[in-house]
Amino acid sequence: MKRIPAKYSRCGIKIKCLKCTWMVNDICQLKNKGINSCEHKDKHRYMFVVHIPNTGKGKITKLAKSESFNEAFLELIAFKEELRSRGYHKAEVKVKTLDTTVAGLMKEYLNYISGNGTHAHLNKKLSSDHINYYKKVFLRFCDAIKKSGYNPEFLDVKDINDDIVEIFHFFIESFGLNKTTYSKHFVLMKAFINWVIEKKDYKVNNAFEHVSLQIAKRPKNPITKLEFDKLIEAITPENGISIDKKGKKRNRYKPWLATAFKIALETGLRREEIVNLAWNNIREINYQGNSCLILDVNNLKNNRRMFGEDKGEYVKPVPVTKGLRGLLISLGYEQKKGTERFIIEHESTETKYLLDEISRGFAHFIKIVTDRKIEFKDLRKTYITQLSLRLGKNTKIFTGHGDDQVLRDSYIAEEFISANLNGFSVFDETFLKAS
């Protein structure tokens, strides 16, 4: 077999030794000798090497039938034409197959609500607490069906029927949860299956639609001025001592807790919004010749829903009321305004830690003040209740709700409504007394 002519060196024909399996040209790569001196030259064959670009296939090889180079070259042309007719020259479009198992889709849904590992335009980032609750519900669902012999790694979502939902029902019921917590498990599972149907285009029946939910509506418990004043007075290191369920002594006192509670009452903001407030969130405007303050707050809920990010286009203006302005001045507004420092000078940058400390601290100190079941979220309800007395339907502009979206976007000058509230105080003669 003669060597490949130089002008054909890149045509796609190589010489392969069937004995040692090496590709050779003029020199045998194994023996470092000329191919005519190779002791296995009777095993040499022409081989076609055809590269397939943009497909991930790399290359396709084939041994020639002929030992004549000219005939082998004609075989190569015919081989390339055959590949072309079979579409091998076209770029291969990789289609990701959908893992329709319970475990597979649950994993993908958690990525979806975390804003990870999914298409950017499909991200829906929820809070870490919300994500963790989904994880808890998913784990309980998987534990429930495992006990009945089902494997979530193999069980297809389309096979979730009333029998499996009933298994989950009895499993959750065994925890002795209240009606609202019990129902929340089924609400989240229902939302998960609806996501499979709507976002993954997997047409299945949602058996969780059939569940009769029993959500107990919690009564609104706005805090009174007397209760709030006593709460602030109770926040001392001495009163902070508590014993947890494991018998371990803890101190719930934090020097910044009182400030956090005051800001919550005067703004109606949620915990995560409060701990991330910085002095440069405060904006000064001139309204009817007076200098007024606006607190521009990142709307976490809307930005996560619309953009899958904590920050985005949605910013809600919070009026700096008379009470809030006095609080900000007492905290050093004149010296700190425009800086990136947090308004609440907490000791940690771990958001989850701060949120837990606020909730646990409030739950601890409020018990010293009253037997009424008041939670931290009731400060927000108190604020909104009072604000609604002044603004009516315009209240939603400052609470971040979207029902009055068109009104807010097109007709209402939000900052002037905020400025007009500079004389507003949460506690005055029109305050609603707690029932």
RAPEDA-V458577 format. One line per field, one symbol per residue. ss: DSSP state (H for helix, E for strand, L for the rest). psi: psi as a letter, one per 20 degrees, with the letter a starting at -180 (. if undefined). A space follows every 50 residues. Layout:
BEGIN
ss=???
psi=???
END
This chain:
BEGIN
ss=LLLLLHHHLLLLEEEEELLLLLEELLELLLLLLEHHHLLLHHHEEEEEEE EELLLLLEEEEEELLLLLHHHHHHHHHHHHHHHHHLLLLLLLLLLLLLLL EHHHHHHHHHHHHHLLLLLHHHLLLLLHHHHHHHHHHHHHHHHHHHHLLL LLLLLEHHHLLHHHHHHHHHHHHLLLLLHHHHHHHHHHHHHHHHHHHHHL LLLLLLHHHHLLLLLLLLLLLLLLHHHHHHHHHHLLLLLLEEELLLLLEE ELLLLLHHHHHHHHHHHLLLHHHHHLLEHHHEEEEEELLEEEEEEEEELH HHHHHHHLLLLLLLEEEEELLHHHHHHHHHLLHHHHLLLLLELLLLLLLL HHHHHHHHHHHHHHHHHHHLLLLLLLHHHHHHHHHHHHHHHHHHHHHHHL LLLLHHHHHHLLLHHHHHHLLLLLLLLLLLLLLLL
psi=pqrpqhijhkijprppoigijqpqdhpphgikrqhiipikiijpqpppop poqkiiheqpqppqhqipgghhghhgghghhghghjjiiqppopopqpoj qggghgghhhhgiikqkrphiiqnprqhggghhgggggghgggghhhjjq oiihpqhijoahghhhghghghhiikqrgggghhghghhghghhgggghi koorpniihipoqmopppqpmqqrggggghgghinqhhiipqpahjjppq oippiigggghghghihjqrghhgijprhjippprpoliqoqqpooppng ghhhghijqhqbiopppppnrgghghghhhikghhiqirjqqgomrjqjo gggggghgghgghghhhhgqiqnprhiigghgghgghhhhiciihhhiij qjhkgggghhhpnghhhghijhjppgoaijppqp.
END
